[in-house]
Amino acid sequence: MKKQKNKLAGLQKRKAIAGYIFILPFILGFLLFMVKPMFESFYMSFCNVELNPGRVDKSWIGLENFRLAFRIDPDYTRFLTEELSQMVLYSLGIMVFSFFVALILNQEFKGRGLVRAVFFLPVILSSGVILGIEENNYLMAQLASTVEMAAENVSVTDAIQTILRTAGVGTRAFEWVFEIIDNIYDVAVASGIQIIIFLSGLQTISKSMYEAADIEGCTKWESLWKITFPMISSMFLVNWVYTIVDFSMRSDNQVMGKIDTVMLNQLDYGPACAMAWTYFGLITLFIAITSFFISKGVYYYD
């Protein structure tokens, strides 16, 4: 028994070493190229920054840049509130969408590989050079405009919303759901990685567990909650953190756009750094709080 435990401990240690080796390039790159700029930008958020020939002069002004961002700038607080609320709403929608799509893709059917590729294709199309082509493609812009014009007179969600409001059940929660449905294309595009992660977790569940549950008389719904959810609960935590980080770095993010405008167009590096660190701090705090509660429901097994 002791020999078996030592063998398992050795296997876990080798897996841990392999994992550290895998992420070593990122760790080295972060330490060599990112740590110093991060500390510089953090210090600049408390300074008045002036660009002079051959040097950058920084004079300490305390919290003045943060006061400017929240009390004087007319847009930053509004953008921050809107983006954070959108982040929560769309992250929940992406998690639900990606999980149920992964459940469907995990089933046996013809052409499953092709369907999986189709759902992962947006991840490829939203990266690198192809992203720039998509954003600057006049044909794609015209196509999106045509689809929007064709659909604006026929909206199923508007009709359902009207019925629910007439019945007296049209609450804010329904409006959030309908907003996600109206923007299902954006949700699907942002769900590629999450679908793959959920799918990899689903494929690790032994079929014998479901067979035993069927023998005991469990329904598919009970198997979903008693087997599937606990066995891939750790994937929910991974996907949640990834989704939050991915949403906060979107190209159409109003807060990031505001920071770029202040830094590049107005050349106000101090306020721009204060805005960036405030946004980073709020995102980090939100991830820490939500991850703490999600981790309470994560089931770890050997």
C-alpha positions as CSV (number, residue, x, y, z in Angstrom):
1,M,0.0,0.0,0.0
2,K,2.8,2.4,0.9
3,K,4.6,1.5,-2.3
4,Q,1.5,2.4,-4.3
5,K,1.1,5.7,-2.5
6,N,4.8,6.6,-3.3
7,K,4.2,5.6,-6.9
8,L,1.2,8.0,-7.1
9,A,3.1,10.8,-5.4
10,G,5.9,10.3,-7.9
11,L,3.5,10.5,-10.8
12,Q,1.9,13.7,-9.5
13,K,5.3,15.2,-9.0
14,R,6.3,14.4,-12.6
15,K,3.1,15.9,-13.8
16,A,3.7,19.1,-11.8
17,I,7.3,19.4,-13.2
18,A,6.0,18.9,-16.7
19,G,3.4,21.7,-16.1
20,Y,6.0,24.1,-14.8
21,I,8.3,23.4,-17.8
22,F,5.3,24.1,-20.1
23,I,4.6,27.5,-18.6
24,L,8.3,28.4,-18.1
25,P,8.6,30.4,-21.3
26,F,5.7,32.6,-20.2
27,I,7.2,33.0,-16.7
28,L,10.6,34.0,-18.0
29,G,9.0,36.4,-20.5
30,F,6.9,38.0,-17.8
31,L,9.8,38.5,-15.5
32,L,12.2,39.8,-18.2
33,F,9.8,42.1,-20.1
34,M,6.7,42.8,-18.1
35,V,7.6,43.3,-14.4
36,K,9.6,46.6,-14.8
37,P,7.0,48.3,-17.1
38,M,4.3,47.3,-14.7
39,F,6.0,48.9,-11.7
40,E,6.9,52.0,-13.9
41,S,3.2,52.4,-14.9
42,F,2.1,51.9,-11.3
43,Y,4.5,54.7,-10.2
44,M,3.4,56.9,-13.1
45,S,-0.2,56.7,-11.9
46,F,0.8,58.8,-8.9
47,C,2.9,61.2,-10.9
48,N,2.7,64.1,-13.3
49,V,4.5,62.8,-16.3
50,E,6.2,65.2,-18.8
51,L,7.9,64.2,-22.0
52,N,11.1,66.1,-22.6
53,P,13.8,65.5,-25.3
54,G,15.7,62.4,-24.3
55,R,14.0,61.9,-20.9
56,V,10.7,61.4,-19.1
57,D,10.2,63.6,-16.0
58,K,8.0,62.4,-13.2
59,S,6.9,64.4,-10.3
60,W,4.9,62.9,-7.4
61,I,1.3,64.3,-7.1
62,G,-0.3,61.5,-5.0
63,L,-3.9,60.6,-5.9
64,E,-4.5,63.5,-8.2
65,N,-4.6,61.3,-11.3
66,F,-7.3,59.1,-9.7
67,R,-9.3,62.1,-8.7
68,L,-9.1,63.4,-12.3
69,A,-10.3,60.0,-13.6
70,F,-13.3,59.7,-11.3
71,R,-14.3,63.3,-10.6
72,I,-13.2,65.3,-13.6
73,D,-13.2,63.1,-16.7
74,P,-16.8,63.0,-18.0
75,D,-16.7,59.5,-19.5
76,Y,-14.4,57.2,-17.5
77,T,-16.8,56.4,-14.6
78,R,-19.6,55.7,-17.0
79,F,-17.5,53.5,-19.3
80,L,-16.2,51.6,-16.3
81,T,-19.7,50.9,-14.9
82,E,-21.1,49.9,-18.3
83,E,-18.2,47.6,-19.1
84,L,-18.2,45.9,-15.7
85,S,-22.0,45.2,-15.9
86,Q,-21.6,44.0,-19.5
87,M,-18.7,41.8,-18.4
88,V,-20.8,40.0,-15.7
89,L,-23.8,39.6,-18.1
90,Y,-21.9,38.3,-21.1
91,S,-19.5,36.1,-19.0
92,L,-22.5,34.3,-17.6
93,G,-24.0,33.9,-21.1
94,I,-20.8,32.6,-22.5
95,M,-20.4,30.1,-19.7
96,V,-23.9,28.7,-20.2
97,F,-23.7,28.7,-24.0
98,S,-20.3,27.0,-24.1
99,F,-21.3,24.3,-21.5
100,F,-24.4,23.2,-23.4
101,V,-22.6,23.3,-26.8
102,A,-19.9,21.1,-25.3
103,L,-22.5,18.7,-24.0
104,I,-24.0,18.5,-27.6
105,L,-20.5,18.1,-29.2
106,N,-19.7,15.3,-26.8
107,Q,-22.4,13.1,-28.2
108,E,-21.9,10.5,-30.9
109,F,-23.1,11.7,-34.3
110,K,-21.8,11.9,-37.9
111,G,-19.7,14.9,-38.8
112,R,-18.8,15.6,-35.1
113,G,-15.3,16.6,-36.0
114,L,-16.5,19.1,-38.6
115,V,-19.0,20.7,-36.2
116,R,-16.3,21.0,-33.5
117,A,-14.0,22.7,-36.0
118,V,-16.8,25.2,-36.9
119,F,-17.3,26.2,-33.3
120,F,-13.5,26.6,-32.8
121,L,-13.1,28.5,-36.1
122,P,-14.0,31.9,-34.5
123,V,-11.0,31.6,-32.2
124,I,-8.7,31.3,-35.2
125,L,-10.5,34.2,-37.0
126,S,-10.3,36.5,-34.0
127,S,-6.5,36.3,-33.6
128,G,-3.4,37.8,-35.2
129,V,-3.5,39.2,-38.7
130,I,-6.9,37.8,-39.5
131,L,-8.4,39.9,-36.7
132,G,-7.1,43.1,-38.4
133,I,-8.4,41.9,-41.8
134,E,-11.8,41.3,-40.2
135,E,-12.0,44.6,-38.5
136,N,-10.9,46.6,-41.6
137,N,-12.8,44.5,-44.1
138,Y,-15.4,46.7,-45.9
139,L,-17.2,43.6,-47.3
140,M,-17.7,42.1,-43.8
141,A,-18.9,45.5,-42.5
142,Q,-21.4,45.8,-45.4
143,L,-22.6,42.2,-44.8
144,A,-23.1,42.8,-41.1
145,S,-25.1,46.0,-41.9
146,T,-27.2,44.2,-44.4
147,V,-28.1,41.4,-41.9
148,E,-28.9,44.0,-39.3
149,M,-31.2,45.9,-41.6
150,A,-32.9,42.7,-42.8
151,A,-33.6,41.6,-39.2
152,E,-34.6,44.8,-37.6
153,N,-38.2,44.5,-38.7
154,V,-38.5,40.9,-37.7
155,S,-37.4,40.4,-34.1
156,V,-38.6,37.3,-32.2
157,T,-37.2,38.6,-28.9
158,D,-39.1,41.9,-29.2
159,A,-42.3,40.1,-29.7
160,I,-41.7,37.8,-26.7
161,Q,-40.7,40.8,-24.6
162,T,-43.9,42.5,-25.5
163,I,-45.9,39.5,-24.6
164,L,-44.2,39.1,-21.2
165,R,-44.6,42.8,-20.4
166,T,-48.3,42.6,-21.3
167,A,-48.6,39.6,-18.9
168,G,-46.8,41.5,-16.2
169,V,-43.7,39.3,-16.0
170,G,-41.3,41.5,-18.0
171,T,-38.6,42.1,-15.5
172,R,-35.0,43.3,-15.8
173,A,-33.8,39.7,-15.7
174,F,-35.7,39.0,-18.9
175,E,-34.2,42.0,-20.5
176,W,-30.7,40.7,-19.7
177,V,-31.6,37.4,-21.2
178,F,-33.0,38.9,-24.4
179,E,-29.9,41.1,-24.7
180,I,-27.7,38.1,-24.7
181,I,-30.0,36.4,-27.3
182,D,-29.9,39.4,-29.5
183,N,-26.1,39.3,-29.4
184,I,-25.8,35.6,-29.7
185,Y,-23.2,36.0,-32.5
186,D,-20.8,37.8,-30.1
187,V,-21.4,35.1,-27.5
188,A,-20.7,32.3,-29.9
189,V,-17.5,33.9,-31.2
190,A,-16.2,34.4,-27.7
191,S,-17.0,30.8,-26.6
192,G,-14.5,28.8,-28.7
193,I,-11.9,28.2,-26.1
194,Q,-14.4,27.6,-23.3
195,I,-16.2,24.9,-25.5
196,I,-12.9,23.1,-26.0
197,I,-12.0,23.2,-22.3
198,F,-15.5,21.9,-21.3
199,L,-15.2,19.2,-24.0
200,S,-11.9,18.0,-22.8
201,G,-13.3,17.7,-19.3
202,L,-16.4,15.8,-20.5
203,Q,-14.2,13.3,-22.3
204,T,-12.4,12.4,-19.1
205,I,-15.6,11.2,-17.5
206,S,-15.8,7.4,-17.6
207,K,-18.9,6.0,-19.4
208,S,-19.1,3.3,-16.7
209,M,-20.3,6.0,-14.3
210,Y,-23.3,6.8,-16.5
211,E,-24.0,3.2,-17.1
212,A,-24.0,2.5,-13.3
213,A,-26.3,5.5,-12.8
214,D,-28.7,4.1,-15.5
215,I,-28.7,0.8,-13.7
216,E,-29.6,2.5,-10.5
217,G,-32.5,4.3,-12.2
218,C,-31.1,7.8,-12.5
219,T,-32.6,10.1,-15.2
220,K,-30.4,12.0,-17.6
221,W,-31.2,15.2,-15.6
222,E,-30.1,13.6,-12.4
223,S,-26.9,12.3,-14.1
224,L,-26.2,15.8,-15.3
225,W,-26.3,17.2,-11.7
226,K,-24.8,14.2,-9.9
227,I,-22.1,13.2,-12.3
228,T,-21.3,15.7,-15.0
229,F,-21.3,18.9,-13.0
230,P,-19.1,17.6,-10.1
231,M,-16.7,15.8,-12.4
232,I,-16.0,19.0,-14.5
233,S,-16.6,21.6,-11.8
234,S,-12.9,22.6,-11.9
235,M,-13.4,23.5,-15.6
236,F,-16.0,26.0,-14.6
237,L,-13.4,27.8,-12.5
238,V,-10.8,27.8,-15.3
239,N,-13.3,29.0,-17.9
240,W,-14.7,31.7,-15.7
241,V,-11.3,33.3,-15.1
242,Y,-10.5,33.0,-18.8
243,T,-13.8,34.5,-19.9
244,I,-13.4,37.5,-17.5
245,V,-9.9,38.2,-18.7
246,D,-10.8,37.7,-22.3
247,F,-13.8,40.1,-22.1
248,S,-11.8,42.8,-20.3
249,M,-9.3,42.8,-23.2
250,R,-11.7,43.0,-26.1
251,S,-10.9,45.4,-28.9
252,D,-14.3,47.2,-28.6
253,N,-13.8,47.7,-24.8
254,Q,-14.8,51.3,-24.0
255,V,-12.5,51.6,-21.0
256,M,-9.5,50.4,-23.0
257,G,-10.5,52.8,-25.8
258,K,-10.6,55.6,-23.3
259,I,-7.2,54.8,-21.8
260,D,-5.7,54.7,-25.3
261,T,-7.2,58.1,-26.1
262,V,-5.9,59.7,-23.0
263,M,-2.4,58.1,-23.4
264,L,-1.9,58.3,-27.2
265,N,-3.9,61.3,-28.3
266,Q,-3.8,63.6,-25.2
267,L,-0.3,62.3,-24.1
268,D,-1.5,62.3,-20.4
269,Y,0.4,59.3,-19.2
270,G,-0.3,59.8,-15.5
271,P,-4.1,59.8,-15.8
272,A,-4.0,57.0,-18.4
273,C,-1.9,54.8,-15.9
274,A,-4.4,55.6,-13.1
275,M,-7.3,54.6,-15.3
276,A,-5.6,51.4,-16.4
277,W,-4.6,50.4,-12.8
278,T,-8.1,51.1,-11.5
279,Y,-9.6,48.9,-14.2
280,F,-7.0,46.2,-13.6
281,G,-7.6,46.3,-9.8
282,L,-11.4,46.0,-10.2
283,I,-11.1,43.1,-12.6
284,T,-8.6,41.4,-10.3
285,L,-10.8,41.9,-7.3
286,F,-13.9,40.6,-9.1
287,I,-12.0,37.5,-10.2
288,A,-10.7,36.9,-6.7
289,I,-14.1,37.2,-5.1
290,T,-16.0,35.1,-7.7
291,S,-13.3,32.5,-7.8
292,F,-13.4,32.1,-4.1
293,F,-17.1,31.3,-4.1
294,I,-16.8,29.1,-7.2
295,S,-13.9,27.1,-5.7
296,K,-16.1,26.2,-2.8
297,G,-18.3,24.1,-5.1
298,V,-15.4,22.5,-7.0
299,Y,-15.1,18.8,-6.6
300,Y,-11.5,17.5,-6.8
301,Y,-10.9,13.8,-7.3
302,D,-7.9,11.5,-7.8
